[in-house]
Amino acid sequence: MSRETIARRYSTALADIVLESGQTDTVKGELAGWTELFRTSEELQTVFSNPAIAHMSKERVLEDLIARTKPSHATANFLRVLLQNGRLTEIGEINERFDAVLQERSGVVTAEIVSARELPENERTEFQTNLEKLTGKKVNISFAINTDIIGGVVTRIGSTVYDGSVKTKLENLREQLVNG
């Protein structure tokens, strides 16, 4: 199972719980803190990813961390579920997806537009308008530059990619010429 599928399943389940209980902001902040803790601590990553370390030892470490940080009941239980299923080291991907799920449920989608050059403000506004028409939702867009695509843009909305890059068009043309 792909990391994205795993992250989507856990983040969707957590979103169901926090939206029902009204703890969205609390859990969102706590999960971000735990993500940062794991991102910056190589020791924690090692402990929780090492199959040679007994599960009981991992449970003790997690319970000690929970006792020190005192997260909400929902966050603490979620961390325990991640540990039980061997997914605690994937908390970063799950947290990113959790944020996206919460935005989607509030009528906002996230998009990424990659271009070969810096896009002027009028083009950014046009992308904003067109993507909102396409999705029927408010769109938060992040813009990035990748000179390898030569020209055009690559747009990603969730797991859907619209590739209008010159590089891909040239590769497709080359493939058609080779295969006749």
N, C-alpha and C positions, 0 to 999 in steps of 0.2 A: 504494500500500500504506500502511495507517495506521501511525502511529508505534508504537501498541501492538503491532501484528502484528510489526513490525520488532524491537521490543524483546524480544518473546516469543521470536522465532526465535534471535536472538543470545544471549540469556540462557540459553535451553535448551541450546544447543550448548556454551556455556561451562560450564554445570552438569554436562553429560555428561563433559566433560574433567576438571574438578577433582574430581568425586566418584570418578572412576576412578583418578586419580593421588593422591588423599588430600591435595590442597592447598587444600581448601575455605576454611579460615580465612585462610590467607595471601592467596589471590587475592581473597577477599571484602574484606579490609582494604585491599589495594592498590587495588582498583577503587574503593572508597570515597574513597581519597586522590586518585585521578585525577579522580573526579567533582567533588570539592571544588576541585581545581586548575582545572578547566574552568569551574566555576560562578563562581569568583572572578576569573578572568582574562579580561577582555574582549578582550585582544589575542589570546589563544589561540583564542577563539571566532571572532574575525574572520579570523585566518589560515586556520583549518581549514574555515570555511564559505565563504570567498571563492573563486569559480570562476576569478577572474582570476589567482590565485596558482598557479604551476605545481605539479603533483603532486610533482615531484622536490624542490622547496623545502619542501613540507609534510613529505615523508619525512625530510629533513635535520633539520627542527625536531623531529619526533617522535623520531628516533634520538638527537638531542642530549639531549632530555628523559629518554629511557630510560637513556642513559649516566649521567646525573646522579642519577636516582632508584634505579637498579638494581633494578627489579621482578623477580619470578620469571619464569622462561622462559614459563610459561603466560600470565601477564599481558602480557608484552612482545609475544608473538605475537598475542594477542587484540587489542591496541591496533593492531598492524600490519594485521590483517585489517579492523578497523573503518576505518582510514585508506584501505586499498585499495578498500573498497566505499563510501567517502564517508559513513560513519556515525559518525565520531569525535565530531562535535558532539552526537550523541544519547546520549552515554555516561551521562548522568543518568537517562534513562528506562530504559536497558538495565540500569543498576545497580539501580534500584528493582525491576525485574522479576526480575533475577537473585536478589535476596534472597527474593522471593516464590516463585520456583521451588525454591530450596533448602529453604524452609520446607515447601512442598507435598510435596517428596520425603521430608521427615522426618516427614510425617503432620500438619503444621500448616498451616492456611489463615488468611489475613488477611481480616478483614471491617471495613467501615466502616459505622457507624450514625449517620445524621444525623437529629436531632430538632429541634423548634421550641423546646424548653426543655431545661434540665438534667435528666437522668434520675436518679431516686433509685437507690441501690445495689441495692435489691431488684429493680427492673426491669432493671438492667444484668445482674444475676446470671441472671435469667430469660431474657434474650436470649442470654447465654452458653450456658446449658443447651439452649435450643431450637436454636441454630445448630449446636452440636455434635451434636445428634440428627439434624438435617437433613443435615449434611455427613458425619457418621461420623468426623470428625477433631477434633483439638484446634483451637480457634479463638482467634486473637489479635484482639481487637476494639479499634478506635479509635472514640471517640465524638466527635461534633462537633455544633455548634448552628447552625441556619440558620432564623431566624424567618420567612423567606419561604415556608416550606412550610406555615405556619399551624398545623398539628397533625399527629399521626401520626409515622411514621418512614420513612426511605428507607434500605434496607440494600443494601450492595454487597459481594458475595463474588466476588472475581476480576472477570470481565467481566459477571457476572449481577447485575441490579439488581431488587430487590423494592421497588416504590414504593407505600407505604401512606399517602402524605401526603394531607392534606385538600386541599391545592392541586391535586394531580393528580386527585383524585376530583371536585372541583368542575369542573375543566377537561373531564373526561370526560362529566360530566353536562351541561354546557353544549353540548358537541359533539353529544350525543344529542338534546338539545332542538332544536338548530339543524337537524340533519339528519333529524329526525323519527323 
